[in-house]
Amino acid sequence: MMKNKVYRFPLLLCVLLSACSSGPGLTPWREGCLDIHQISTGRGNATFMILPDGTTMMVDAGDQGDTTHFRQEVMPAVPSSELSPAQWIARYVRHFSRPLCNDAKVDYMLITHYDSDHIGIHGKGGVMELDTLLHIEKIVDRGYDYPTPELAMQMNRRTLPGYLRTMEARASRGLGYEKFIVGSDTQFALLHETRPDFKIRNIYANGQLWTGEGFQTRDIVIGEGEEYEENLKAMNENRLSCTINISYGDFDYHSGGDIQGSSANSTRPWRNVEKFVGEFIGETDVVLANHHAYSDAMYEPFVKAVTPQVCIIPVWDYYHPQPAPLNNMLRCGIDERHPAVRDSINYVFAAGMVGSNRERLAGDGALVPPDGHVVVRVYEGGARFQVFVLDDGNTNYDVIYRTPVLKSRN
């Protein structure tokens, strides 16, 4: 069954949408552009990127499986339930890889962490299935031994065994694997051309934050001996997520998986991962919302530190985004030197938004444009970029919304 969407927008926003609507489809990628696609499946996180030289990269490919037990509204699978999320993702990648003439080869795949909405569940779907549909040359993840092999398996008993079997099968086929290296700016290097103005920097994972020098890191978890061990156990899978920043000329993009924050009065400040990351990376043009903008992420200190022009939320159920994080994303950190459009609010996009949550979010929910596949296109050199929303209800991928061309700020 195809997705049936109903949107309620104020009159002014309807006029803006009409003015910004773009016609049939996104023009194909061309050399020199950076395209970042947040793919909507209704079942998990998935990002596909074409880097300026044609190198390709994916971040996560989730599949939560059966969602009938969820207590609140969940998106229908999109475009439909006729195919699995991995099959829809593969079809999407093949469509947008056509200009590359590479048979939809994925050069790199980063797994931010091992939750089902990022890799799949019970040894099927998600990354495990996608690996049978596309040629993925190299997979990078946070490793299987942190905090310890036993704790890693305990935290991820529904997802990690099947994922490890997939990795063993890949090894038997001679396909690549690496553990995420915090501080590296060469682990995800361009393969076809050298561009000094482009890099992907590994910022954080497994409690380790890059210091800004070489490959040096610092441990944000505090304590000694048994206290340290207990604090380490309390980090949870989300807070161990691999975090990257992409820079292209003046443009910056943040992807932090499900790193979480904590309240200002927290007695465990080392759990406030997004505060550490936000203060380190600073001003960032486009931010993929941490932990789907749930109530434990996209706190005001993080948003003010990164002052995004654009936030993109991977979302598919009633709980994402929550009201306070959405308010922060819309209004925190407005840079007076570069006023945002629409009466000085930031752009916030959602790759999926259920009707009951949009209604609950009231006026702020109405400020989120129609949901779908969200594409950031950074133009040659990185000085300008634009955001497009593509219809996720079919495989025509028609553009249903676009921003004006925006100026990168650094």
TIZA-161426 format. One record per residue (C-alpha): residue in one letter; x negated, y, z. Coordinates in steps of 0.5 Angstrom, whole numbers, padded with zeros to 4 digits, always signed. Layout:
N
AXYZ;...
# end
This chain:
410
M+0000+0000+0000;M-0003+0007-0002;K-0004+0012+0003;N+0002+0017+0004;K+0000+0024+0007;V+0004+0029+0010;Y+0000+0036+0011;R+0003+0042+0015;F-0001+0048+0014;P+0000+0056+0016;L+0002+0060+0009;L-0005+0063+0009;L-0008+0057+0009;C-0004+0054+0004;V-0006+0060-0001;L-0013+0059+0001;L-0012+0051-0001;S-0009+0053-0007;A-0014+0058-0009;C-0020+0053-0007;S-0017+0047-0011;S-0022+0045-0016;G-0019+0040-0021;P-0020+0033-0023;G-0026+0031-0021;L-0033+0032-0018;T-0038+0034-0023;P-0044+0028-0023;W-0050+0029-0019;R-0056+0032-0023;E-0063+0032-0021;G-0065+0037-0016;C-0058+0036-0012;L-0057+0033-0005;D-0051+0030-0005;I-0048+0027+0002;H-0042+0023+0002;Q-0038+0022+0008;I-0034+0016+0006;S-0027+0015+0008;T-0024+0008+0009;G-0020+0008+0015;R-0024+0003+0019;G-0031+0006+0020;N-0037+0010+0019;A-0040+0010+0012;T-0045+0016+0009;F-0048+0015+0002;M-0053+0020+0000;I-0057+0021-0007;L-0063+0025-0005;P-0066+0031-0010;D-0070+0026-0014;G-0065+0020-0015;T-0067+0016-0008;T-0061+0013-0005;M-0059+0012+0002;M-0054+0010+0006;V-0052+0011+0014;D-0048+0006+0017;A-0042+0002+0014;G-0037+0000+0019;D-0031-0005+0019;Q-0027-0005+0026;G-0023-0011+0023;D-0016-0012+0026;T-0013-0005+0029;T-0006-0008+0031;H-0008-0008+0038;F-0010-0001+0038;R-0005+0003+0043;Q-0005+0010+0039;E-0004+0011+0031;V-0009+0008+0027;M-0010+0010+0020;P-0008+0005+0014;A-0014+0002+0011;V-0015+0007+0005;P-0015+0007-0001;S-0011+0000+0001;S-0012-0006+0005;E-0012-0010-0002;L-0020-0010-0001;S-0024-0010+0005;P-0028-0003+0007;A-0034-0006+0005;Q-0031-0007-0002;W-0028+0000-0003;I-0035+0003+0000;A-0039-0001-0006;R-0034+0001-0011;Y-0035+0008-0009;V-0042+0008-0009;R-0042+0005-0016;H-0038+0010-0018;F-0042+0016-0016;S-0049+0012-0018;R-0047+0012-0025;P-0052+0018-0027;L-0058+0014-0024;C-0057+0008-0028;N-0060+0004-0022;D-0054-0001-0022;A-0052+0002-0015;K-0058+0000-0012;V-0059+0003-0005;D-0066+0004-0003;Y-0065+0006+0004;M-0060+0004+0010;L-0060+0007+0017;I-0056+0003+0022;T-0055+0008+0027;H-0053+0003+0033;Y-0049-0003+0033;D-0042-0002+0035;S-0037-0005+0030;D-0034+0002+0027;H-0042+0003+0025;I-0044-0004+0022;G-0038-0009+0023;I-0035-0014+0027;H-0036-0022+0029;G-0041-0023+0023;K-0037-0021+0018;G-0035-0014+0014;G-0038-0008+0014;V-0046-0008+0013;M-0046-0016+0013;E-0041-0016+0007;L-0044-0010+0004;D-0051-0013+0004;T-0047-0018-0001;L-0044-0013-0006;L-0050-0008-0007;H-0058-0009-0007;I-0060-0006-0001;E-0068-0005-0001;K-0069-0003+0006;I-0065-0003+0012;V-0068+0001+0018;D-0065+0000+0025;R-0066+0002+0033;G-0069-0005+0034;Y-0066-0011+0038;D-0070-0011+0044;Y-0068-0004+0048;P-0067-0003+0053;T-0069-0011+0053;P-0067-0016+0048;E-0062-0019+0054;L-0059-0013+0055;A-0058-0011+0047;M-0055-0017+0046;Q-0050-0016+0052;M-0048-0009+0050;N-0047-0012+0043;R-0044-0019+0043;R-0039-0018+0038;T-0043-0015+0033;L-0051-0017+0034;P-0051-0024+0033;G-0047-0024+0026;Y-0052-0018+0024;L-0058-0021+0026;R-0056-0027+0022;T-0055-0022+0016;M-0062-0020+0017;E-0065-0027+0017;A-0062-0028+0010;R-0065-0022+0008;A-0072-0024+0010;S-0071-0030+0006;R-0069-0026+0000;G-0076-0022+0001;L-0072-0015+0003;G-0074-0010+0007;Y-0073-0009+0014;E-0076-0003+0019;K-0075-0001+0026;F-0073+0006+0027;I-0080+0011+0028;V-0078+0017+0032;G-0082+0023+0030;S-0083+0020+0023;D-0082+0024+0017;T-0084+0019+0012;Q-0080+0013+0014;F-0074+0015+0009;A-0079+0018+0004;L-0077+0020-0004;L-0079+0015-0008;H-0079+0018-0015;E-0082+0025-0014;T-0086+0029-0009;R-0082+0035-0006;P-0085+0039-0001;D-0079+0043+0001;F-0075+0036+0002;K-0076+0031+0008;I-0072+0027+0013;R-0074+0027+0020;N-0073+0022+0025;I-0071+0026+0032;Y-0069+0021+0037;A-0067+0014+0039;N-0067+0009+0045;G-0068+0015+0050;Q-0074+0017+0046;L-0074+0024+0043;W-0079+0027+0039;T-0084+0032+0042;G-0085+0036+0035;E-0092+0034+0035;G-0094+0028+0030;F-0091+0021+0033;Q-0091+0023+0040;T-0084+0022+0044;R-0082+0024+0051;D-0077+0019+0055;I-0071+0023+0057;V-0069+0018+0062;I-0072+0019+0069;G-0074+0015+0075;E-0079+0010+0077;G-0079+0003+0078;E-0072+0000+0080;E-0069+0007+0079;Y-0071+0008+0072;E-0069+0001+0070;E-0062+0002+0073;N-0062+0009+0069;L-0064+0006+0063;K-0058+0000+0063;A-0053+0006+0064;M-0055+0009+0057;N-0050+0005+0053;E-0050+0003+0046;N-0048+0010+0044;R-0053+0014+0047;L-0059+0010+0044;S-0056+0012+0037;C-0062+0013+0032;T-0061+0021+0030;I-0064+0024+0024;N-0064+0031+0021;I-0065+0033+0013;S-0068+0039+0011;Y-0068+0042+0004;G-0071+0049+0003;D-0067+0053+0008;F-0061+0048+0009;D-0061+0043+0015;Y-0056+0037+0016;H-0056+0033+0023;S-0053+0026+0023;G-0053+0023+0030;G-0049+0017+0030;D-0045+0016+0037;I-0050+0020+0041;Q-0046+0023+0047;G-0046+0029+0052;S-0044+0030+0059;S-0041+0035+0063;A-0045+0041+0066;N-0044+0038+0073;S-0047+0032+0071;T-0051+0028+0077;R-0054+0024+0071;P-0057+0030+0066;W-0061+0025+0062;R-0055+0022+0060;N-0053+0028+0056;V-0057+0026+0050;E-0054+0031+0045;K-0056+0037+0049;F-0063+0035+0049;V-0062+0034+0041;G-0059+0040+0040;E-0064+0044+0044;F-0069+0041+0040;I-0066+0042+0033;G-0063+0049+0034;E-0059+0052+0028;T-0057+0047+0023;D-0052+0048+0017;V-0048+0042+0017;V-0047+0037+0023;L-0044+0030+0022;A-0040+0030+0029;N-0043+0026+0035;H-0039+0020+0037;H-0033+0022+0032;A-0032+0029+0036;Y-0029+0025+0042;S-0028+0028+0049;D-0035+0026+0051;A-0039+0029+0045;M-0039+0036+0041;Y-0040+0039+0048;E-0040+0047+0048;P-0048+0047+0049;F-0049+0043+0043;V-0045+0046+0039;K-0048+0053+0041;A-0055+0050+0040;V-0054+0048+0033;T-0049+0054+0031;P-0046+0050+0025;Q-0043+0053+0019;V-0040+0046+0017;C-0038+0040+0022;I-0035+0034+0019;I-0032+0028+0023;P-0032+0021+0022;V-0025+0019+0024;W-0019+0015+0023;D-0015+0014+0030;Y-0011+0019+0034;Y-0017+0020+0039;H-0021+0023+0034;P-0022+0029+0034;Q-0020+0031+0041;P-0018+0038+0043;A-0024+0041+0046;P-0029+0039+0042;L-0025+0041+0036;N-0024+0048+0039;N-0032+0048+0040;M-0033+0046+0033;L-0028+0051+0030;R-0031+0057+0034;C-0037+0056+0038;G-0044+0059+0035;I-0041+0063+0030;D-0047+0067+0027;E-0045+0074+0027;R-0051+0075+0021;H-0047+0070+0017;P-0040+0071+0018;A-0036+0065+0017;V-0029+0065+0012;R-0022+0064+0015;D-0022+0070+0020;S-0029+0068+0023;I-0028+0060+0024;N-0033+0055+0022;Y-0031+0050+0017;V-0029+0043+0020;F-0027+0037+0016;A-0025+0030+0017;A-0026+0024+0014;G-0019+0021+0016;M-0014+0025+0020;V-0008+0021+0023;G-0001+0025+0023;S+0000+0024+0030;N-0007+0027+0032;R-0006+0033+0027;E+0001+0035+0030;R-0002+0034+0037;L-0008+0039+0036;A-0003+0044+0033;G-0006+0050+0031;D-0013+0048+0031;G-0011+0042+0027;A-0008+0046+0022;L-0014+0049+0021;V-0018+0043+0019;P-0017+0042+0011;P-0014+0036+0008;D-0017+0029+0010;G-0021+0025+0005;H-0028+0023+0003;V-0032+0029+0005;V-0038+0031+0000;V-0043+0036+0001;R-0047+0038-0005;V-0054+0042-0004;Y-0056+0046-0010;E-0063+0046-0013;G-0068+0048-0008;G-0063+0048-0002;A-0061+0055-0001;R-0054+0054-0003;F-0049+0049-0002;Q-0042+0047-0002;V-0037+0042+0001;F-0031+0038-0003;V-0026+0034-0001;L-0024+0028-0005;D-0017+0024-0005;D-0018+0018-0001;G-0012+0015-0004;N-0014+0012-0010;T-0020+0011-0014;N-0020+0017-0018;Y-0023+0021-0013;D-0020+0028-0015;V-0022+0034-0012;I-0017+0036-0007;Y-0021+0042-0003;R-0027+0046-0004;T-0031+0051+0000;P-0034+0057-0004;V-0041+0056-0005;L-0044+0058+0002;K-0051+0060+0004;S-0056+0056+0008;R-0059+0060+0014;N-0066+0058+0015;
# end
